[in-house]
């Protein structure tokens, strides 16, 4: 299975994995101006299907970051690490993997 990367860029920002379990993760979000905050996500899984829109698909299970539209349901933004960690633990993110 393709796992979420530990660091990636999106929207001109850098996302860095801080903590994760099998189902949840905390990413620090920052840009050249400094830290913007933290995102707690549910690690989504789906089949990377080969089709006319995705000819390079692998037909294997992959992990996905929630889309912008999924925030509020499977992703949450926090300004402080303490707030993000509290939410992460409430979701069941105590056991680090």
Biotite code that builds the C-alpha atoms (Angstrom):
import biotite.structure as struc

atoms = struc.array([
    struc.Atom([0.000, 0.000, 0.000], chain_id="A", res_id=1, res_name="UNK", atom_name="CA", element="C"),
    struc.Atom([1.238, 3.490, -0.839], chain_id="A", res_id=2, res_name="UNK", atom_name="CA", element="C"),
    struc.Atom([1.400, 5.468, 2.422], chain_id="A", res_id=3, res_name="UNK", atom_name="CA", element="C"),
    struc.Atom([0.899, 9.205, 2.806], chain_id="A", res_id=4, res_name="UNK", atom_name="CA", element="C"),
    struc.Atom([4.210, 11.004, 2.334], chain_id="A", res_id=5, res_name="UNK", atom_name="CA", element="C"),
    struc.Atom([5.907, 12.402, 5.425], chain_id="A", res_id=6, res_name="UNK", atom_name="CA", element="C"),
    struc.Atom([6.325, 15.762, 3.665], chain_id="A", res_id=7, res_name="UNK", atom_name="CA", element="C"),
    struc.Atom([4.531, 17.209, 0.638], chain_id="A", res_id=8, res_name="UNK", atom_name="CA", element="C"),
    struc.Atom([3.620, 20.558, -0.943], chain_id="A", res_id=9, res_name="UNK", atom_name="CA", element="C"),
    struc.Atom([0.098, 21.737, -1.773], chain_id="A", res_id=10, res_name="UNK", atom_name="CA", element="C"),
    struc.Atom([-1.443, 25.214, -2.253], chain_id="A", res_id=11, res_name="UNK", atom_name="CA", element="C"),
    struc.Atom([2.085, 26.680, -2.055], chain_id="A", res_id=12, res_name="UNK", atom_name="CA", element="C"),
    struc.Atom([2.458, 25.365, 1.512], chain_id="A", res_id=13, res_name="UNK", atom_name="CA", element="C"),
    struc.Atom([4.538, 22.530, 2.954], chain_id="A", res_id=14, res_name="UNK", atom_name="CA", element="C"),
    struc.Atom([2.887, 19.817, 5.033], chain_id="A", res_id=15, res_name="UNK", atom_name="CA", element="C"),
    struc.Atom([5.064, 17.824, 7.430], chain_id="A", res_id=16, res_name="UNK", atom_name="CA", element="C"),
    struc.Atom([3.899, 14.727, 9.299], chain_id="A", res_id=17, res_name="UNK", atom_name="CA", element="C"),
    struc.Atom([4.214, 15.251, 13.058], chain_id="A", res_id=18, res_name="UNK", atom_name="CA", element="C"),
    struc.Atom([2.387, 12.248, 14.511], chain_id="A", res_id=19, res_name="UNK", atom_name="CA", element="C"),
    struc.Atom([0.230, 9.430, 13.216], chain_id="A", res_id=20, res_name="UNK", atom_name="CA", element="C"),
    struc.Atom([-1.538, 6.211, 13.978], chain_id="A", res_id=21, res_name="UNK", atom_name="CA", element="C"),
    struc.Atom([-2.995, 3.737, 11.539], chain_id="A", res_id=22, res_name="UNK", atom_name="CA", element="C"),
    struc.Atom([-6.124, 5.894, 11.102], chain_id="A", res_id=23, res_name="UNK", atom_name="CA", element="C"),
    struc.Atom([-5.238, 9.495, 12.069], chain_id="A", res_id=24, res_name="UNK", atom_name="CA", element="C"),
    struc.Atom([-2.373, 11.927, 11.533], chain_id="A", res_id=25, res_name="UNK", atom_name="CA", element="C"),
    struc.Atom([-1.245, 15.425, 12.488], chain_id="A", res_id=26, res_name="UNK", atom_name="CA", element="C"),
    struc.Atom([0.493, 17.500, 9.828], chain_id="A", res_id=27, res_name="UNK", atom_name="CA", element="C"),
    struc.Atom([2.187, 20.839, 10.439], chain_id="A", res_id=28, res_name="UNK", atom_name="CA", element="C"),
    struc.Atom([1.355, 23.319, 7.670], chain_id="A", res_id=29, res_name="UNK", atom_name="CA", element="C"),
    struc.Atom([3.811, 26.105, 6.901], chain_id="A", res_id=30, res_name="UNK", atom_name="CA", element="C"),
    struc.Atom([5.140, 28.321, 4.128], chain_id="A", res_id=31, res_name="UNK", atom_name="CA", element="C"),
    struc.Atom([8.119, 30.626, 3.606], chain_id="A", res_id=32, res_name="UNK", atom_name="CA", element="C"),
    struc.Atom([6.609, 33.062, 6.123], chain_id="A", res_id=33, res_name="UNK", atom_name="CA", element="C"),
    struc.Atom([6.462, 30.467, 8.901], chain_id="A", res_id=34, res_name="UNK", atom_name="CA", element="C"),
    struc.Atom([3.939, 28.175, 10.571], chain_id="A", res_id=35, res_name="UNK", atom_name="CA", element="C"),
    struc.Atom([0.308, 28.455, 9.538], chain_id="A", res_id=36, res_name="UNK", atom_name="CA", element="C"),
    struc.Atom([-1.053, 25.787, 11.885], chain_id="A", res_id=37, res_name="UNK", atom_name="CA", element="C"),
    struc.Atom([-1.795, 22.089, 12.149], chain_id="A", res_id=38, res_name="UNK", atom_name="CA", element="C"),
    struc.Atom([-4.163, 19.749, 10.376], chain_id="A", res_id=39, res_name="UNK", atom_name="CA", element="C"),
    struc.Atom([-5.571, 16.616, 11.981], chain_id="A", res_id=40, res_name="UNK", atom_name="CA", element="C"),
    struc.Atom([-6.802, 14.164, 9.376], chain_id="A", res_id=41, res_name="UNK", atom_name="CA", element="C"),
    struc.Atom([-8.410, 10.778, 9.093], chain_id="A", res_id=42, res_name="UNK", atom_name="CA", element="C"),
    struc.Atom([-6.142, 8.820, 6.771], chain_id="A", res_id=43, res_name="UNK", atom_name="CA", element="C"),
    struc.Atom([-8.370, 7.889, 3.827], chain_id="A", res_id=44, res_name="UNK", atom_name="CA", element="C"),
    struc.Atom([-7.849, 4.720, 1.820], chain_id="A", res_id=45, res_name="UNK", atom_name="CA", element="C"),
    struc.Atom([-8.977, 3.936, -1.695], chain_id="A", res_id=46, res_name="UNK", atom_name="CA", element="C"),
    struc.Atom([-8.100, 1.806, -4.702], chain_id="A", res_id=47, res_name="UNK", atom_name="CA", element="C"),
    struc.Atom([-5.945, 3.679, -7.237], chain_id="A", res_id=48, res_name="UNK", atom_name="CA", element="C"),
    struc.Atom([-8.028, 2.458, -10.183], chain_id="A", res_id=49, res_name="UNK", atom_name="CA", element="C"),
    struc.Atom([-6.787, 2.400, -13.753], chain_id="A", res_id=50, res_name="UNK", atom_name="CA", element="C"),
    struc.Atom([-9.302, 4.144, -16.016], chain_id="A", res_id=51, res_name="UNK", atom_name="CA", element="C"),
    struc.Atom([-9.496, 6.700, -18.822], chain_id="A", res_id=52, res_name="UNK", atom_name="CA", element="C"),
    struc.Atom([-9.014, 9.559, -16.313], chain_id="A", res_id=53, res_name="UNK", atom_name="CA", element="C"),
    struc.Atom([-6.181, 7.805, -14.442], chain_id="A", res_id=54, res_name="UNK", atom_name="CA", element="C"),
    struc.Atom([-4.261, 5.654, -16.959], chain_id="A", res_id=55, res_name="UNK", atom_name="CA", element="C"),
    struc.Atom([-1.256, 5.460, -14.617], chain_id="A", res_id=56, res_name="UNK", atom_name="CA", element="C"),
    struc.Atom([-3.325, 3.928, -11.780], chain_id="A", res_id=57, res_name="UNK", atom_name="CA", element="C"),
    struc.Atom([-1.968, 0.874, -10.005], chain_id="A", res_id=58, res_name="UNK", atom_name="CA", element="C"),
    struc.Atom([-5.198, -0.857, -8.897], chain_id="A", res_id=59, res_name="UNK", atom_name="CA", element="C"),
    struc.Atom([-3.622, -1.002, -5.428], chain_id="A", res_id=60, res_name="UNK", atom_name="CA", element="C"),
    struc.Atom([-4.778, 0.411, -2.115], chain_id="A", res_id=61, res_name="UNK", atom_name="CA", element="C"),
    struc.Atom([-3.379, 3.886, -1.436], chain_id="A", res_id=62, res_name="UNK", atom_name="CA", element="C"),
    struc.Atom([-3.656, 6.397, 1.404], chain_id="A", res_id=63, res_name="UNK", atom_name="CA", element="C"),
    struc.Atom([-5.123, 9.805, 0.602], chain_id="A", res_id=64, res_name="UNK", atom_name="CA", element="C"),
    struc.Atom([-5.173, 13.199, 2.314], chain_id="A", res_id=65, res_name="UNK", atom_name="CA", element="C"),
    struc.Atom([-8.721, 14.587, 2.634], chain_id="A", res_id=66, res_name="UNK", atom_name="CA", element="C"),
    struc.Atom([-9.759, 17.046, -0.054], chain_id="A", res_id=67, res_name="UNK", atom_name="CA", element="C"),
    struc.Atom([-10.690, 20.629, 0.814], chain_id="A", res_id=68, res_name="UNK", atom_name="CA", element="C"),
    struc.Atom([-14.373, 19.649, 0.531], chain_id="A", res_id=69, res_name="UNK", atom_name="CA", element="C"),
    struc.Atom([-13.895, 16.869, 3.106], chain_id="A", res_id=70, res_name="UNK", atom_name="CA", element="C"),
    struc.Atom([-12.532, 19.207, 5.797], chain_id="A", res_id=71, res_name="UNK", atom_name="CA", element="C"),
    struc.Atom([-14.921, 19.376, 8.725], chain_id="A", res_id=72, res_name="UNK", atom_name="CA", element="C"),
    struc.Atom([-15.709, 15.675, 8.210], chain_id="A", res_id=73, res_name="UNK", atom_name="CA", element="C"),
    struc.Atom([-12.323, 13.955, 7.841], chain_id="A", res_id=74, res_name="UNK", atom_name="CA", element="C"),
    struc.Atom([-9.906, 16.856, 8.341], chain_id="A", res_id=75, res_name="UNK", atom_name="CA", element="C"),
    struc.Atom([-9.649, 19.697, 10.863], chain_id="A", res_id=76, res_name="UNK", atom_name="CA", element="C"),
    struc.Atom([-7.436, 22.785, 11.065], chain_id="A", res_id=77, res_name="UNK", atom_name="CA", element="C"),
    struc.Atom([-5.964, 24.118, 14.344], chain_id="A", res_id=78, res_name="UNK", atom_name="CA", element="C"),
    struc.Atom([-3.766, 27.125, 15.045], chain_id="A", res_id=79, res_name="UNK", atom_name="CA", element="C"),
    struc.Atom([-1.833, 25.442, 17.884], chain_id="A", res_id=80, res_name="UNK", atom_name="CA", element="C"),
    struc.Atom([-0.202, 22.055, 18.300], chain_id="A", res_id=81, res_name="UNK", atom_name="CA", element="C"),
    struc.Atom([-1.888, 21.655, 21.699], chain_id="A", res_id=82, res_name="UNK", atom_name="CA", element="C"),
    struc.Atom([-5.366, 22.021, 20.125], chain_id="A", res_id=83, res_name="UNK", atom_name="CA", element="C"),
    struc.Atom([-4.465, 19.653, 17.289], chain_id="A", res_id=84, res_name="UNK", atom_name="CA", element="C"),
    struc.Atom([-3.069, 17.060, 19.697], chain_id="A", res_id=85, res_name="UNK", atom_name="CA", element="C"),
    struc.Atom([-6.180, 17.261, 21.879], chain_id="A", res_id=86, res_name="UNK", atom_name="CA", element="C"),
    struc.Atom([-8.419, 16.617, 18.853], chain_id="A", res_id=87, res_name="UNK", atom_name="CA", element="C"),
    struc.Atom([-6.114, 13.830, 17.626], chain_id="A", res_id=88, res_name="UNK", atom_name="CA", element="C"),
    struc.Atom([-6.361, 12.076, 21.000], chain_id="A", res_id=89, res_name="UNK", atom_name="CA", element="C"),
    struc.Atom([-10.156, 12.486, 21.156], chain_id="A", res_id=90, res_name="UNK", atom_name="CA", element="C"),
    struc.Atom([-10.400, 10.781, 17.774], chain_id="A", res_id=91, res_name="UNK", atom_name="CA", element="C"),
    struc.Atom([-8.479, 7.801, 19.112], chain_id="A", res_id=92, res_name="UNK", atom_name="CA", element="C"),
    struc.Atom([-4.965, 8.799, 18.137], chain_id="A", res_id=93, res_name="UNK", atom_name="CA", element="C"),
    struc.Atom([-3.217, 7.782, 21.357], chain_id="A", res_id=94, res_name="UNK", atom_name="CA", element="C"),
    struc.Atom([-1.288, 4.777, 20.060], chain_id="A", res_id=95, res_name="UNK", atom_name="CA", element="C"),
    struc.Atom([1.458, 5.947, 17.721], chain_id="A", res_id=96, res_name="UNK", atom_name="CA", element="C"),
    struc.Atom([2.498, 3.630, 14.888], chain_id="A", res_id=97, res_name="UNK", atom_name="CA", element="C"),
])
